[in-house]
Amino acid sequence: MGVPTSLADVELNEKDVDVILASLERHGMVALGEHQDITLPISREILNTAL
């Protein structure tokens, strides 16, 4: 189908992960998920895995 399956497929890298996390923190989005239990370190792990 030609759909990207990783962040690298859309030319994102570890530096971009830092930018994304900084933006989340700046906007007060430091507890994500249905139960608000996805913290910034967990978000970093998820994003790095998606690279």
DRENLOVO-915765 format. One record per residue: residue number from 1; residue in three letters; x, y, z of N, C-alpha, C in turn. Coordinates in nm, 3 decimals. Atoms other than C-alpha are relative to their C-alpha. Layout:
residues N
pos	code	nu	nv	nw	cau	cav	caw	cu	cv	cw
NUM	ALA	X	Y	Z	X	Y	Z	X	Y	Z
...
//
This chain:
residues 51
pos	code	nu	nv	nw	cau	cav	caw	cu	cv	cw
1	MET	0.082	-0.119	0.000	0.000	0.000	0.000	0.086	0.126	0.000
2	GLY	-0.088	-0.114	0.003	0.303	0.227	0.023	-0.009	0.090	0.123
3	VAL	0.014	-0.079	-0.122	0.232	0.342	0.378	0.128	-0.016	0.084
4	PRO	-0.121	0.012	-0.083	0.537	0.427	0.594	-0.028	-0.083	0.126
5	THR	0.019	0.086	-0.117	0.589	0.177	0.875	0.094	0.034	0.115
6	SER	-0.089	-0.044	-0.107	0.858	0.354	1.077	0.020	0.150	-0.011
7	LEU	-0.026	-0.144	0.004	0.953	0.708	1.168	0.113	0.031	-0.098
8	ALA	-0.109	-0.020	0.096	1.270	0.668	0.962	-0.053	0.006	-0.143
9	ASP	0.061	-0.004	0.134	1.046	0.608	0.659	-0.049	0.139	-0.037
10	VAL	0.043	-0.138	0.026	0.929	0.967	0.696	0.112	0.097	0.041
11	GLU	-0.122	-0.076	-0.021	1.287	1.088	0.757	0.010	0.067	0.137
12	LEU	-0.017	-0.046	-0.137	1.265	1.133	1.135	0.111	-0.081	0.064
13	ASN	-0.110	0.069	-0.067	1.559	1.044	1.360	0.000	0.035	0.149
14	GLU	-0.007	-0.020	-0.145	1.673	1.061	1.723	-0.007	0.147	0.039
15	LYS	0.009	-0.144	-0.028	1.712	1.441	1.709	-0.145	0.045	-0.003
16	ASP	0.142	-0.035	0.010	1.348	1.466	1.604	-0.077	-0.050	0.121
17	VAL	0.063	0.052	-0.121	1.248	1.250	1.901	0.019	0.101	0.113
18	ASP	-0.026	-0.102	-0.102	1.413	1.508	2.127	-0.092	0.121	-0.018
19	VAL	0.087	-0.115	0.029	1.216	1.786	1.957	-0.145	-0.032	0.037
20	ILE	0.137	0.042	-0.032	0.889	1.594	1.992	-0.021	-0.002	0.151
21	LEU	0.013	0.008	-0.145	0.950	1.526	2.362	0.004	0.138	0.065
22	ALA	-0.006	-0.137	-0.052	1.046	1.888	2.428	-0.132	0.072	-0.023
23	SER	0.129	-0.062	0.031	0.726	1.999	2.259	-0.110	-0.054	0.092
24	LEU	0.098	0.057	-0.093	0.518	1.758	2.467	0.015	0.062	0.138
25	GLU	-0.023	-0.057	-0.133	0.680	1.890	2.784	-0.042	0.148	0.005
26	ARG	0.035	-0.142	0.007	0.636	2.253	2.678	-0.152	0.020	0.006
27	HIS	0.146	-0.010	0.002	0.264	2.191	2.626	-0.066	-0.070	0.119
28	GLY	0.053	0.064	-0.120	0.227	2.011	2.959	-0.055	-0.139	-0.021
29	MET	0.049	0.134	0.032	0.161	1.677	2.795	0.102	-0.103	0.047
30	VAL	-0.102	0.089	-0.056	0.380	1.474	3.030	-0.057	-0.130	0.053
31	ALA	0.066	0.124	-0.041	0.126	1.207	3.125	-0.105	-0.032	-0.105
32	LEU	0.087	0.033	0.113	-0.033	1.048	2.821	-0.067	-0.135	0.022
33	GLY	0.068	0.128	-0.005	-0.263	0.755	2.765	-0.131	0.007	0.078
34	GLU	0.131	0.008	-0.065	-0.603	0.652	2.891	0.010	0.017	0.151
35	HIS	-0.017	-0.006	-0.145	-0.472	0.619	3.246	0.107	0.100	0.042
36	GLN	-0.102	-0.102	-0.026	-0.220	0.903	3.217	0.129	-0.060	0.055
37	ASP	-0.117	0.068	-0.054	0.060	0.654	3.284	0.116	-0.012	-0.099
38	ILE	-0.110	0.000	0.096	0.275	0.710	2.977	0.077	0.131	0.020
39	THR	-0.083	-0.115	-0.033	0.550	0.943	3.095	0.093	0.033	-0.117
40	LEU	-0.093	-0.039	0.105	0.809	1.124	2.886	0.107	-0.107	-0.025
41	PRO	-0.097	0.108	0.029	1.071	0.847	2.935	-0.063	-0.117	-0.076
42	ILE	0.068	0.108	0.073	0.818	0.589	2.818	-0.028	0.045	-0.143
43	SER	0.023	-0.055	0.134	0.726	0.814	2.524	0.128	-0.007	-0.082
44	ARG	-0.130	0.006	0.071	1.098	0.833	2.435	0.026	-0.143	-0.046
45	GLU	-0.022	0.140	0.034	1.122	0.454	2.442	-0.089	-0.042	-0.119
46	ILE	0.094	0.034	0.108	0.814	0.419	2.218	0.048	0.062	-0.131
47	LEU	-0.043	-0.068	0.123	0.940	0.677	1.968	0.131	-0.058	-0.053
48	ASN	-0.126	0.058	0.046	1.291	0.531	1.958	-0.022	-0.138	-0.060
49	THR	0.032	0.131	0.057	1.144	0.186	1.895	-0.061	0.015	-0.138
50	ALA	0.066	-0.023	0.129	0.945	0.333	1.606	0.097	0.052	-0.106
51	LEU	-0.097	-0.045	0.100	1.262	0.461	1.441	0.041	-0.118	-0.086
//
